Amino acid sequence: MSEVLSVQGLEVEFPVPGGAFRVLDDVSFSVRDNEIVGVVGESGSGKSTTVRSVIQLHKPARITGGSVVFNGRELHRAAPKELRRIRGREIGFVAQSPFDALNPVLRIGKQFENVIRAHERASRGEIRARALELLASTGIPDPARTLDGFPHELSGGMAQRTVIALALSLGPRLLIADEPTTALDLTVQRQVLDLIRGLVREGQRSMLLVTHDLGVVANYCDRVVVMYSGRVVEVGDVATVFGDPRHPYTRTLLDAATTDIRAAAPKSSPAKRETAPGCNFAHRCPRADGVCAEERPPLTVTDPGHGFGCHHPLSIEVTTSAGTSR
């Protein structure tokens, strides 16, 4: 399948007093046609910064290296006017909190007008008809009432469905969803995720889905990108990565999946991420040795589409100086 999105060697820094702090380091992955790719990792691993950097919604951070290619175009070097055209029309975005994405003082119908008219000419009647159809497709029972109302009149689930309809209003080829169900209860989460998957598949779209829930990745995604401390540590088909993880951090997440990925282990401190020359996970890894602390492991590809960045992957037994195996 052809690639809709290719991210290679992405580096992103935040300004700090006296310099800059790198939050993403050599991040690489791709999204193919009609594919759902999950991005997973602990809080603070760089998931949201990564997907927001694709469409440059990561301010005040700045991209300092690498490339982001969408449909053959380099977004990192695109002019602001070109980026504004691509956002919405070709790449849709669904934020974590629907009420942050909706303007509280504008009726929903007006918000559809603003989004659509920013990219194309259309009459109010045409926009209303399209909005009603989209709201109905997301499972909203009374689209006309929703369209004529305000965001505060919606439940969390209905608000998120409305945001999804807005994100799809211009028929984007790629949908980016940044933890779109975190604020919803479990029943509504499943409904919204089923909805998104159906809309992506039916519309021959692709999706980049950020989540902390490995169950969501297992049930809804084709491939997965595992991130730790600003780097990609493993990537591949969901069945391969979850069935035969090679990176110790991926194993840690899977072992913690019965509770909550966010409680898998304490996060690494900024100082460790900033200064570590080798593997960011070395200070927590039971398999780590001197080379892990000093040399960054390259992303090694074994099975087709399965890559991992580890000097001592789980399929290889490592013997310590005391002769014990780990």
BALOBA-1460 file (C-alpha; in Angstrom, 3 decimals):
// residues 326
<rec num="1" residu="m" x="0.000" y="0.000" z="0.000"/>
<rec num="2" residu="s" x="1.138" y="3.538" z="-0.695"/>
<rec num="3" residu="e" x="2.054" y="5.868" z="2.155"/>
<rec num="4" residu="v" x="-0.266" y="8.747" z="2.984"/>
<rec num="5" residu="l" x="2.066" y="10.097" z="5.671"/>
<rec num="6" residu="s" x="5.784" y="9.555" z="6.205"/>
<rec num="7" residu="v" x="7.552" y="10.955" z="9.263"/>
<rec num="8" residu="q" x="11.325" y="10.505" z="9.216"/>
<rec num="9" residu="g" x="13.879" y="11.569" z="11.817"/>
<rec num="10" residu="l" x="11.552" y="14.152" z="13.376"/>
<rec num="11" residu="e" x="13.133" y="16.328" z="16.055"/>
<rec num="12" residu="v" x="11.162" y="18.877" z="18.076"/>
<rec num="13" residu="e" x="12.375" y="21.284" z="20.781"/>
<rec num="14" residu="f" x="10.645" y="23.524" z="23.304"/>
<rec num="15" residu="p" x="12.272" y="26.834" z="24.245"/>
<rec num="16" residu="v" x="13.434" y="27.014" z="27.849"/>
<rec num="17" residu="p" x="15.370" y="29.712" z="29.721"/>
<rec num="18" residu="g" x="18.899" y="29.689" z="28.386"/>
<rec num="19" residu="g" x="18.311" y="27.306" z="25.510"/>
<rec num="20" residu="a" x="15.997" y="24.565" z="24.254"/>
<rec num="21" residu="f" x="14.723" y="21.202" z="25.492"/>
<rec num="22" residu="r" x="14.346" y="18.402" z="22.950"/>
<rec num="23" residu="v" x="11.040" y="16.557" z="23.361"/>
<rec num="24" residu="l" x="11.144" y="14.429" z="20.185"/>
<rec num="25" residu="d" x="14.304" y="12.756" z="18.955"/>
<rec num="26" residu="d" x="14.590" y="10.880" z="15.634"/>
<rec num="27" residu="v" x="10.903" y="9.898" z="15.441"/>
<rec num="28" residu="s" x="10.080" y="7.845" z="12.329"/>
<rec num="29" residu="f" x="6.912" y="6.038" z="11.213"/>
<rec num="30" residu="s" x="4.398" y="5.977" z="8.362"/>
<rec num="31" residu="v" x="0.656" y="5.725" z="7.725"/>
<rec num="32" residu="r" x="-0.566" y="3.859" z="4.658"/>
<rec num="33" residu="d" x="-3.760" y="4.052" z="2.613"/>
<rec num="34" residu="n" x="-6.919" y="3.048" z="4.514"/>
<rec num="35" residu="e" x="-4.903" y="2.156" z="7.611"/>
<rec num="36" residu="i" x="-5.366" y="2.986" z="11.288"/>
<rec num="37" residu="v" x="-2.069" y="3.483" z="13.126"/>
<rec num="38" residu="g" x="-2.046" y="3.741" z="16.916"/>
<rec num="39" residu="v" x="0.551" y="5.768" z="18.825"/>
<rec num="40" residu="v" x="0.956" y="4.509" z="22.373"/>
<rec num="41" residu="g" x="3.122" y="5.200" z="25.404"/>
<rec num="42" residu="e" x="3.049" y="6.597" z="28.923"/>
<rec num="43" residu="s" x="2.010" y="10.161" z="29.643"/>
<rec num="44" residu="g" x="4.917" y="12.377" z="28.649"/>
<rec num="45" residu="s" x="6.277" y="9.975" z="26.022"/>
<rec num="46" residu="g" x="5.720" y="12.459" z="23.184"/>
<rec num="47" residu="k" x="2.585" y="11.010" z="21.564"/>
<rec num="48" residu="s" x="0.538" y="14.193" z="21.330"/>
<rec num="49" residu="t" x="3.513" y="16.351" z="20.394"/>
<rec num="50" residu="t" x="4.289" y="13.944" z="17.561"/>
<rec num="51" residu="v" x="0.855" y="14.013" z="15.942"/>
<rec num="52" residu="r" x="0.393" y="17.746" z="16.509"/>
<rec num="53" residu="s" x="3.762" y="18.370" z="14.869"/>
<rec num="54" residu="v" x="2.454" y="16.750" z="11.683"/>
<rec num="55" residu="i" x="0.137" y="19.725" z="11.131"/>
<rec num="56" residu="q" x="2.245" y="22.169" z="13.162"/>
<rec num="57" residu="l" x="-0.136" y="22.635" z="16.075"/>
<rec num="58" residu="h" x="2.721" y="22.112" z="18.514"/>
<rec num="59" residu="k" x="3.562" y="25.731" z="19.370"/>
<rec num="60" residu="p" x="5.635" y="27.021" z="21.103"/>
<rec num="61" residu="a" x="7.743" y="24.007" z="20.170"/>
<rec num="62" residu="r" x="9.603" y="24.053" z="16.874"/>
<rec num="63" residu="i" x="10.732" y="21.376" z="14.457"/>
<rec num="64" residu="t" x="14.520" y="21.310" z="14.322"/>
<rec num="65" residu="g" x="15.116" y="18.285" z="12.118"/>
<rec num="66" residu="g" x="13.617" y="15.526" z="10.023"/>
<rec num="67" residu="s" x="10.754" y="15.512" z="7.552"/>
<rec num="68" residu="v" x="6.963" y="15.201" z="7.519"/>
<rec num="69" residu="v" x="5.706" y="14.203" z="4.074"/>
<rec num="70" residu="f" x="1.969" y="14.046" z="3.369"/>
<rec num="71" residu="n" x="0.788" y="12.955" z="-0.082"/>
<rec num="72" residu="g" x="4.240" y="13.670" z="-1.445"/>
<rec num="73" residu="r" x="4.451" y="17.177" z="0.043"/>
<rec num="74" residu="e" x="6.903" y="18.240" z="2.731"/>
<rec num="75" residu="l" x="4.755" y="19.870" z="5.433"/>
<rec num="76" residu="h" x="7.705" y="20.985" z="7.536"/>
<rec num="77" residu="r" x="8.715" y="23.468" z="4.852"/>
<rec num="78" residu="a" x="5.234" y="24.377" z="3.603"/>
<rec num="79" residu="a" x="4.168" y="28.012" z="3.606"/>
<rec num="80" residu="p" x="1.586" y="29.032" z="6.249"/>
<rec num="81" residu="k" x="-1.054" y="29.514" z="3.534"/>
<rec num="82" residu="e" x="-0.481" y="25.976" z="2.236"/>
<rec num="83" residu="l" x="-0.681" y="24.544" z="5.761"/>
<rec num="84" residu="r" x="-3.978" y="26.319" z="6.406"/>
<rec num="85" residu="r" x="-5.346" y="24.799" z="3.211"/>
<rec num="86" residu="i" x="-4.223" y="21.296" z="4.162"/>
<rec num="87" residu="r" x="-5.586" y="21.474" z="7.725"/>
<rec num="88" residu="g" x="-9.233" y="20.511" z="7.628"/>
<rec num="89" residu="r" x="-9.486" y="19.830" z="3.922"/>
<rec num="90" residu="e" x="-6.861" y="17.085" z="3.681"/>
<rec num="91" residu="i" x="-6.001" y="16.359" z="7.310"/>
<rec num="92" residu="g" x="-8.756" y="16.393" z="9.915"/>
<rec num="93" residu="f" x="-8.045" y="16.713" z="13.632"/>
<rec num="94" residu="v" x="-10.054" y="15.440" z="16.612"/>
<rec num="95" residu="a" x="-8.835" y="16.758" z="19.954"/>
<rec num="96" residu="q" x="-8.987" y="15.050" z="23.335"/>
<rec num="97" residu="s" x="-11.573" y="17.440" z="24.789"/>
<rec num="98" residu="p" x="-14.500" y="18.233" z="22.470"/>
<rec num="99" residu="f" x="-15.503" y="21.278" z="24.494"/>
<rec num="100" residu="d" x="-12.060" y="22.783" z="23.966"/>
<rec num="101" residu="a" x="-12.460" y="22.257" z="20.214"/>
<rec num="102" residu="l" x="-15.914" y="23.882" z="20.013"/>
<rec num="103" residu="n" x="-16.512" y="27.628" z="20.328"/>
<rec num="104" residu="p" x="-18.861" y="27.997" z="23.334"/>
<rec num="105" residu="v" x="-20.541" y="31.197" z="22.074"/>
<rec num="106" residu="l" x="-21.359" y="30.023" z="18.527"/>
<rec num="107" residu="r" x="-24.168" y="27.744" z="17.465"/>
<rec num="108" residu="i" x="-22.988" y="24.431" z="16.035"/>
<rec num="109" residu="g" x="-24.349" y="25.354" z="12.609"/>
<rec num="110" residu="k" x="-22.247" y="28.499" z="12.518"/>
<rec num="111" residu="q" x="-19.159" y="26.478" z="13.369"/>
<rec num="112" residu="f" x="-19.807" y="24.210" z="10.391"/>
<rec num="113" residu="e" x="-20.157" y="27.321" z="8.229"/>
<rec num="114" residu="n" x="-16.844" y="28.724" z="9.451"/>
<rec num="115" residu="v" x="-14.962" y="25.468" z="8.815"/>
<rec num="116" residu="i" x="-16.380" y="24.825" z="5.345"/>
<rec num="117" residu="r" x="-16.240" y="28.414" z="4.099"/>
<rec num="118" residu="a" x="-12.603" y="28.690" z="5.120"/>
<rec num="119" residu="h" x="-11.843" y="26.214" z="2.322"/>
<rec num="120" residu="e" x="-14.593" y="26.419" z="-0.290"/>
<rec num="121" residu="r" x="-17.530" y="28.418" z="-1.565"/>
<rec num="122" residu="a" x="-20.876" y="27.041" z="-0.481"/>
<rec num="123" residu="s" x="-24.312" y="28.448" z="0.257"/>
<rec num="124" residu="r" x="-25.796" y="28.323" z="3.735"/>
<rec num="125" residu="g" x="-28.330" y="25.762" z="2.525"/>
<rec num="126" residu="e" x="-25.623" y="23.524" z="1.080"/>
<rec num="127" residu="i" x="-23.611" y="23.735" z="4.283"/>
<rec num="128" residu="r" x="-26.626" y="22.961" z="6.441"/>
<rec num="129" residu="a" x="-27.525" y="19.933" z="4.338"/>
<rec num="130" residu="r" x="-23.967" y="18.621" z="4.546"/>
<rec num="131" residu="a" x="-23.807" y="19.237" z="8.299"/>
<rec num="132" residu="l" x="-27.112" y="17.449" z="8.902"/>
<rec num="133" residu="e" x="-25.885" y="14.451" z="6.918"/>
<rec num="134" residu="l" x="-22.575" y="14.330" z="8.797"/>
<rec num="135" residu="l" x="-24.210" y="14.669" z="12.214"/>
<rec num="136" residu="a" x="-26.641" y="11.896" z="11.325"/>
<rec num="137" residu="s" x="-23.747" y="9.677" z="10.178"/>
<rec num="138" residu="t" x="-22.102" y="10.078" z="13.589"/>
<rec num="139" residu="g" x="-25.211" y="8.770" z="15.343"/>
<rec num="140" residu="i" x="-26.648" y="12.029" z="16.678"/>
<rec num="141" residu="p" x="-30.404" y="11.358" z="17.001"/>
<rec num="142" residu="d" x="-31.671" y="14.888" z="16.268"/>
<rec num="143" residu="p" x="-29.149" y="16.569" z="13.933"/>
<rec num="144" residu="a" x="-31.287" y="19.673" z="13.301"/>
<rec num="145" residu="r" x="-31.640" y="20.392" z="17.008"/>
<rec num="146" residu="t" x="-27.908" y="19.905" z="17.532"/>
<rec num="147" residu="l" x="-27.067" y="22.170" z="14.609"/>
<rec num="148" residu="d" x="-29.253" y="24.966" z="15.990"/>
<rec num="149" residu="g" x="-27.938" y="24.623" z="19.543"/>
<rec num="150" residu="f" x="-24.802" y="25.541" z="21.493"/>
<rec num="151" residu="p" x="-21.990" y="23.254" z="22.686"/>
<rec num="152" residu="h" x="-22.994" y="23.486" z="26.360"/>
<rec num="153" residu="e" x="-26.295" y="21.802" z="25.476"/>
<rec num="154" residu="l" x="-24.486" y="18.615" z="24.431"/>
<rec num="155" residu="s" x="-23.335" y="15.668" z="26.503"/>
<rec num="156" residu="g" x="-19.667" y="14.686" z="26.288"/>
<rec num="157" residu="g" x="-20.414" y="11.892" z="23.842"/>
<rec num="158" residu="m" x="-22.603" y="14.057" z="21.617"/>
<rec num="159" residu="a" x="-20.007" y="16.839" z="21.688"/>
<rec num="160" residu="q" x="-17.283" y="14.426" z="20.565"/>
<rec num="161" residu="r" x="-19.516" y="13.118" z="17.766"/>
<rec num="162" residu="t" x="-20.054" y="16.712" z="16.666"/>
<rec num="163" residu="v" x="-16.308" y="17.366" z="16.628"/>
<rec num="164" residu="i" x="-15.799" y="14.220" z="14.532"/>
<rec num="165" residu="a" x="-18.440" y="15.425" z="12.069"/>
<rec num="166" residu="l" x="-16.661" y="18.801" z="11.862"/>
<rec num="167" residu="a" x="-13.320" y="17.089" z="11.275"/>
<rec num="168" residu="l" x="-14.836" y="15.099" z="8.397"/>
<rec num="169" residu="s" x="-16.827" y="17.980" z="6.884"/>
<rec num="170" residu="l" x="-14.276" y="18.580" z="4.106"/>
<rec num="171" residu="g" x="-13.566" y="14.917" z="3.353"/>
<rec num="172" residu="p" x="-9.948" y="14.720" z="4.613"/>
<rec num="173" residu="r" x="-7.774" y="11.817" z="3.512"/>
<rec num="174" residu="l" x="-6.084" y="11.543" z="6.929"/>
<rec num="175" residu="l" x="-7.772" y="11.873" z="10.318"/>
<rec num="176" residu="i" x="-5.624" y="12.563" z="13.380"/>
<rec num="177" residu="a" x="-7.318" y="11.755" z="16.691"/>
<rec num="178" residu="d" x="-5.489" y="12.739" z="19.881"/>
<rec num="179" residu="e" x="-6.924" y="10.552" z="22.671"/>
<rec num="180" residu="p" x="-10.484" y="11.282" z="21.466"/>
<rec num="181" residu="t" x="-12.285" y="9.258" z="24.147"/>
<rec num="182" residu="t" x="-10.292" y="9.972" z="27.320"/>
<rec num="183" residu="a" x="-12.980" y="12.201" z="28.846"/>
<rec num="184" residu="l" x="-15.830" y="9.775" z="28.078"/>
<rec num="185" residu="d" x="-17.215" y="6.875" z="30.102"/>
<rec num="186" residu="l" x="-16.418" y="3.346" z="28.946"/>
<rec num="187" residu="t" x="-19.688" y="2.684" z="27.134"/>
<rec num="188" residu="v" x="-19.519" y="5.940" z="25.178"/>
<rec num="189" residu="q" x="-15.813" y="5.361" z="24.460"/>
<rec num="190" residu="r" x="-16.616" y="2.127" z="22.622"/>
<rec num="191" residu="q" x="-19.450" y="3.770" z="20.688"/>
<rec num="192" residu="v" x="-17.261" y="6.667" z="19.571"/>
<rec num="193" residu="l" x="-14.363" y="4.411" z="18.589"/>
<rec num="194" residu="d" x="-16.668" y="2.119" z="16.629"/>
<rec num="195" residu="l" x="-18.016" y="5.223" z="14.896"/>
<rec num="196" residu="i" x="-14.578" y="6.579" z="13.993"/>
<rec num="197" residu="r" x="-13.384" y="3.239" z="12.658"/>
<rec num="198" residu="g" x="-16.499" y="2.859" z="10.532"/>
<rec num="199" residu="l" x="-16.215" y="6.356" z="9.088"/>
<rec num="200" residu="v" x="-12.524" y="5.834" z="8.301"/>
<rec num="201" residu="r" x="-13.094" y="2.492" z="6.583"/>
<rec num="202" residu="e" x="-16.176" y="3.586" z="4.640"/>
<rec num="203" residu="g" x="-14.548" y="6.790" z="3.442"/>
<rec num="204" residu="q" x="-11.295" y="5.079" z="2.376"/>
<rec num="205" residu="r" x="-9.409" y="7.306" z="4.798"/>
<rec num="206" residu="s" x="-6.421" y="6.718" z="7.030"/>
<rec num="207" residu="m" x="-6.124" y="7.559" z="10.708"/>
<rec num="208" residu="l" x="-3.419" y="8.302" z="13.246"/>
<rec num="209" residu="l" x="-4.830" y="7.526" z="16.703"/>
<rec num="210" residu="v" x="-3.125" y="8.562" z="19.943"/>
<rec num="211" residu="t" x="-4.148" y="6.535" z="22.993"/>
<rec num="212" residu="h" x="-2.840" y="5.271" z="26.324"/>
<rec num="213" residu="d" x="-5.074" y="2.198" z="26.088"/>
<rec num="214" residu="l" x="-3.481" y="-0.907" z="24.574"/>
<rec num="215" residu="g" x="-6.913" y="-2.530" z="24.337"/>
<rec num="216" residu="v" x="-8.004" y="0.246" z="21.979"/>
<rec num="217" residu="v" x="-4.935" y="-0.376" z="19.820"/>
<rec num="218" residu="a" x="-5.551" y="-4.137" z="19.786"/>
<rec num="219" residu="n" x="-9.192" y="-3.737" z="18.775"/>
<rec num="220" residu="y" x="-9.068" y="-0.799" z="16.369"/>
<rec num="221" residu="c" x="-5.597" y="-0.377" z="14.865"/>
<rec num="222" residu="d" x="-3.695" y="-2.119" z="12.063"/>
<rec num="223" residu="r" x="-0.226" y="-1.031" z="13.160"/>
<rec num="224" residu="v" x="1.228" y="0.485" z="16.317"/>
<rec num="225" residu="v" x="4.011" y="2.943" z="17.151"/>
<rec num="226" residu="v" x="5.369" y="2.552" z="20.692"/>
<rec num="227" residu="m" x="6.989" y="5.689" z="22.111"/>
<rec num="228" residu="y" x="9.117" y="6.231" z="25.192"/>
<rec num="229" residu="s" x="10.665" y="9.506" z="26.336"/>
<rec num="230" residu="g" x="10.443" y="11.210" z="22.955"/>
<rec num="231" residu="r" x="11.658" y="8.288" z="20.829"/>
<rec num="232" residu="v" x="10.072" y="5.447" z="18.889"/>
<rec num="233" residu="v" x="11.157" y="2.187" z="20.514"/>
<rec num="234" residu="e" x="9.051" y="-0.284" z="18.516"/>
<rec num="235" residu="v" x="6.787" y="-0.183" z="15.476"/>
<rec num="236" residu="g" x="4.929" y="-2.786" z="13.444"/>
<rec num="237" residu="d" x="1.708" y="-4.703" z="12.892"/>
<rec num="238" residu="v" x="-0.361" y="-4.838" z="16.067"/>
<rec num="239" residu="a" x="-0.485" y="-8.648" z="16.093"/>
<rec num="240" residu="t" x="3.299" y="-8.889" z="15.697"/>
<rec num="241" residu="v" x="4.269" y="-6.223" z="18.216"/>
<rec num="242" residu="f" x="1.773" y="-7.362" z="20.864"/>
<rec num="243" residu="g" x="2.281" y="-11.065" z="20.182"/>
<rec num="244" residu="d" x="6.084" y="-10.976" z="19.975"/>
<rec num="245" residu="p" x="7.380" y="-7.713" z="21.513"/>
<rec num="246" residu="r" x="11.099" y="-7.160" z="21.154"/>
<rec num="247" residu="h" x="11.633" y="-4.022" z="23.214"/>
<rec num="248" residu="p" x="11.558" y="-4.386" z="27.020"/>
<rec num="249" residu="y" x="9.459" y="-1.236" z="27.292"/>
<rec num="250" residu="t" x="6.749" y="-2.710" z="25.051"/>
<rec num="251" residu="r" x="6.731" y="-5.762" z="27.319"/>
<rec num="252" residu="t" x="6.357" y="-3.443" z="30.336"/>
<rec num="253" residu="l" x="3.314" y="-1.799" z="28.785"/>
<rec num="254" residu="l" x="1.719" y="-5.126" z="27.912"/>
<rec num="255" residu="d" x="2.291" y="-6.421" z="31.442"/>
<rec num="256" residu="a" x="0.642" y="-3.275" z="32.816"/>
<rec num="257" residu="a" x="-2.308" y="-3.348" z="30.409"/>
<rec num="258" residu="t" x="-4.548" y="-5.115" z="32.900"/>
<rec num="259" residu="t" x="-4.390" y="-1.987" z="35.062"/>
<rec num="260" residu="d" x="-3.548" y="1.222" z="33.240"/>
<rec num="261" residu="i" x="-0.724" y="2.103" z="30.908"/>
<rec num="262" residu="r" x="-0.385" y="5.470" z="32.632"/>
<rec num="263" residu="a" x="0.612" y="3.654" z="35.819"/>
<rec num="264" residu="a" x="3.076" y="1.311" z="34.122"/>
<rec num="265" residu="a" x="6.133" y="2.913" z="35.693"/>
<rec num="266" residu="p" x="7.380" y="6.326" z="36.795"/>
<rec num="267" residu="k" x="8.160" y="8.692" z="33.961"/>
<rec num="268" residu="s" x="11.740" y="9.549" z="33.133"/>
<rec num="269" residu="s" x="12.839" y="12.962" z="34.304"/>
<rec num="270" residu="p" x="13.609" y="15.733" z="31.798"/>
<rec num="271" residu="a" x="17.249" y="15.660" z="32.903"/>
<rec num="272" residu="k" x="17.607" y="11.993" z="31.998"/>
<rec num="273" residu="r" x="15.953" y="12.513" z="28.632"/>
<rec num="274" residu="e" x="18.092" y="15.540" z="27.920"/>
<rec num="275" residu="t" x="21.501" y="14.116" z="28.782"/>
<rec num="276" residu="a" x="21.287" y="10.383" z="28.093"/>
<rec num="277" residu="p" x="23.549" y="9.569" z="25.119"/>
<rec num="278" residu="g" x="22.320" y="5.988" z="24.850"/>
<rec num="279" residu="c" x="18.943" y="4.308" z="25.242"/>
<rec num="280" residu="n" x="16.435" y="6.437" z="27.141"/>
<rec num="281" residu="f" x="15.021" y="3.314" z="28.772"/>
<rec num="282" residu="a" x="18.387" y="2.033" z="30.048"/>
<rec num="283" residu="h" x="17.954" y="3.318" z="33.611"/>
<rec num="284" residu="r" x="14.761" y="1.253" z="33.969"/>
<rec num="285" residu="c" x="15.639" y="-1.799" z="31.891"/>
<rec num="286" residu="p" x="16.739" y="-5.074" z="33.556"/>
<rec num="287" residu="r" x="18.626" y="-6.068" z="30.384"/>
<rec num="288" residu="a" x="20.678" y="-2.877" z="30.131"/>
<rec num="289" residu="d" x="24.471" y="-2.899" z="30.179"/>
<rec num="290" residu="g" x="27.259" y="-0.441" z="29.412"/>
<rec num="291" residu="v" x="26.554" y="-0.223" z="25.691"/>
<rec num="292" residu="c" x="22.924" y="0.701" z="26.404"/>
<rec num="293" residu="a" x="24.033" y="3.648" z="28.512"/>
<rec num="294" residu="e" x="26.525" y="4.922" z="25.951"/>
<rec num="295" residu="e" x="25.142" y="4.128" z="22.489"/>
<rec num="296" residu="r" x="21.696" y="4.866" z="21.098"/>
<rec num="297" residu="p" x="20.238" y="1.675" z="19.598"/>
<rec num="298" residu="p" x="19.256" y="2.011" z="15.931"/>
<rec num="299" residu="l" x="15.759" y="1.054" z="14.810"/>
<rec num="300" residu="t" x="16.321" y="-2.502" z="13.572"/>
<rec num="301" residu="v" x="13.844" y="-4.052" z="11.127"/>
<rec num="302" residu="t" x="13.470" y="-7.844" z="11.290"/>
<rec num="303" residu="d" x="10.138" y="-9.219" z="10.107"/>
<rec num="304" residu="p" x="8.544" y="-7.119" z="7.341"/>
<rec num="305" residu="g" x="7.241" y="-3.954" z="8.939"/>
<rec num="306" residu="h" x="8.466" y="-4.790" z="12.470"/>
<rec num="307" residu="g" x="11.167" y="-2.512" z="13.839"/>
<rec num="308" residu="f" x="12.589" y="-1.976" z="17.320"/>
<rec num="309" residu="g" x="15.350" y="0.080" z="18.886"/>
<rec num="310" residu="c" x="17.100" y="-2.145" z="21.413"/>
<rec num="311" residu="h" x="20.657" y="-3.488" z="21.798"/>
<rec num="312" residu="h" x="19.340" y="-6.581" z="23.608"/>
<rec num="313" residu="p" x="15.847" y="-7.395" z="22.288"/>
<rec num="314" residu="l" x="13.695" y="-9.851" z="24.183"/>
<rec num="315" residu="s" x="14.266" y="-12.655" z="21.677"/>
<rec num="316" residu="i" x="17.982" y="-12.664" z="22.566"/>
<rec num="317" residu="e" x="19.310" y="-13.956" z="25.864"/>
<rec num="318" residu="v" x="21.917" y="-11.707" z="27.469"/>
<rec num="319" residu="t" x="24.431" y="-13.139" z="29.940"/>
<rec num="320" residu="t" x="25.794" y="-10.914" z="32.686"/>
<rec num="321" residu="s" x="29.378" y="-10.991" z="33.953"/>
<rec num="322" residu="a" x="28.178" y="-13.191" z="36.833"/>
<rec num="323" residu="g" x="27.004" y="-15.777" z="34.337"/>
<rec num="324" residu="t" x="23.292" y="-15.355" z="35.007"/>
<rec num="325" residu="s" x="20.832" y="-15.087" z="32.176"/>
<rec num="326" residu="r" x="18.249" y="-12.317" z="31.861"/>
